[in-house]
Amino acid sequence: MFHLVDFKQRFYFLLIALFLLGAGNALAIATHLGSAVWTGTTVNLAHVFHAQLGNTLFVFGIAVTVLNQLLLGHFDRRRLISNILFTLPFSYLVAAFTVFWQWLGVGQLNLPVRLILDTLGIVIVGTGGSIYQRANLILHPTDDLAYIIRFKYLNGSATFGQWASYIPPLLLLVFCGFWLKRLDAIGYGTVVALLVQGSIVAWADHHIFTSLKQHVDVVAHR
């Protein structure tokens, strides 16, 4: 059971994390220099289907939520609700912030400035990830996917679990590349995210909102 004060604190930090994740992912998208793998994949799928980014992010999140249930091999209601509750606000925050950054003209800035902003976007995403994982109230479906693969299929290997979870978006990127004859939101920022996002999360764990401790009682152990 939650202690009410503890729950309020964790919910407050979850809201901050969602804001940071939305702003950071959108900033990386707006620079046109590459975002994280899952986000970049969704951008390309939105172009393939001529759909709004927020709607595409939400539908993609639901698809991964269903995949998680299939990989589990049984219905997990708590996990299902957790994934959907995260996907809904996250999807439309990213879309809204993308419009905002584009309105500010981020995509028209010179290359050195966009490189800095793209890097900053990835750092913000890693920081938001650290906060929301420590609060541990709900999980993004893609993070849950990595967790399921790690512990159900790969004997707890965090590295192989993370890389295996990238197989679906990478296959979709191949499809999008053939369809569009190009790839958007994939590039420098994607490489940075792959190489250092884990380190950014670890750094933020010890330097950002240090009063927020790791909570493992709700989602992490199943």
N, C-alpha and C positions, 0 to 999 in steps of 0.2 A: 504494500500500500504506500501511496505517496504521503509524505509529510507536506501539509499545505504550503508552508513557507518555502520549503525546498522546491516544490512544484512550481510555485510562482516565479522563483528565481530562474529555474531552468526554462520555463516558458518565455520569460523575458529575454534570455540569451538566445533562445531559438528564433525569436523574431528578429533580433540583431543579425543572426547568422543568415536568415533568409534574405534580409536586405542586402547583406554583403555578397552573398552568392548571386543574387539577381544582378546587382550592380557590376560585379567583377566579370561574370560571364558575358554580360551585355557589352562591357567596355572592350573585351577581347574581340567580340564579334564585330563591333563598330570600327575597329582599326583595320579590318580586312587583312590582318596578318596572321590569323590563326587563333583558335580557341581550343579548349579541352576536347578530347576525342568525341565524347558523347554529344556535347553541345554542337560541335562542328558538324557531326553527322546529321543532327536534327535540322540545322540550317540548310544543308543540302537537300534533305528530304522535303523541306518546305518549298524549295525551288522546284523540285521534281513534280510535286503535286499542286503547285501554284496555291499553296495554303498559307494562312497566317502563321507566324512563328509560334505564338502562344498556343494556338490550337494544336500545332504539330508536336510541340514539346509535351503537351498534355497527353495526346493520343499515344505518342512514343513511350511516355512514362507508364501509361496503362498497359501497353503491350509488354513492357519489361516486367511489370507487376504480375501479369499472367504467366510469363515465362518463369518467374520465381516460384510461383505455385506449382508449375509443372515439374520443375527441377527438384522441388521438395518431395514430390510424390504423394503429398496429402494436402488437404485444405487447412491453411493457417489463417484464421480470421484476423487475428491481431496484426499479423504481418501485412495482410491485404489492406487493412484500414490504415496502417502506418504508412505504407507506400503511397496510397492515394492522397492522404492528408498532406504529405510532403509535395507530391507532384503538382497538385492544383495551384497553390500559391506560387511555387517556384516557377512554373511554366509562364505564368502571366507577368510575374515580376521581371523575368529575363526579357520578355517581349516589350514590356513598357520601358524598361531602362534602355533597351536597344534603340527604340524610337527617340528617347531623350538624348542619348549620346550622338545619334545621327543628326538630330536637330541642332546640337551644339557644333556640328561640323567636324567631329573627330576623324571621320574617314577622309577628309580633304586636307588634313594637316600633312606637313612634310614627313618623310620617312623616318628620320631620327626620332622625332617626337612621337610618332605612332609606335615605333619600337619600344620606347619607354612606357607608353600607355598600355601597350599589349602586355608587357612584362608586369606592370602594375596590376592589370586585370587578373593575371594568373596568381599573383601574390594575394590579392583580395579574395579570390576564390579559395585558395589554400587556407587563409585565415578564417573565412566563413566556415569552411569544412571542419576545421579544428573546433570551433565553438559549437557547431551543431552536433558533432560527434560526442563531445564532452557532455552536452546537455542530454543527449540520447533519449529524446522523447519519441521521435519518429525518424524514419530513414528514407533517403531517396532510393527508388527502386534499383538504380544502377549500383549503388554502394551495397545494397542488400544482395544483389546478384553476385558480386565479388565475394561477399561473406559466405553465401550458400555454396558456391563452387569451392571455396577454400576449405570449408570444414566438412562438407558432405562428400566431395569427390577428390580432394588433393591433400588429405591428411594434415590440414592446418597450415599449408604453405601460403603465406601472405603474398609472396612475390608471384608465384605461379597462379594463384587465385586471381590476382589483379590482372595479370596479362591474359589469362583465359577469358576473363569477363570482357576484354576488348574485342574478342572474336566477332560478336554480332555487329558492333558498329563498324568495324573494319570491312566486313563483308558488304555491309550496306554502302559504305563509301565507294567500294569498287563498283557496285551497281550504279550509284549516283554519278560517278565519274564517267562511266560509259554512256549514261543517259544524257548528262548535261554537257559532256565534252570538256568539263572543267570541274574543279572543286573549290568551293568557297569556305571561308572560316577554317581552313586547314593550312598550316604552314609553320612559321617561326613559333608562334604561341603554342601550337600543339606539341612541338618538340620540347619546349620549355616545361609545359605541364607534365609531359611524360617523364622528364628527367628529374625535376626538382619539386613537383607539387607535394610529394610525400615528405620531403625535407621541410617544406614551408609549413605543413601541418604540424610536424614535430616541433619546429621552432615556436610556432604560435601556441602550442600546448603549454609551453614554459614561459612565455613572455606576454601573451595577450589574455587579459581577464584571468589572471592567475587565481582569483578567488573561486573560479568555476572549476571544480574537480571532475575527474572522470566518473561517469555514472554508467554502471554496467548491469543494472537490475531490470531494465525494461526491454531492451531490444537485443542487446549483444548476445545474451545466452539463451539459446532455444533448444 
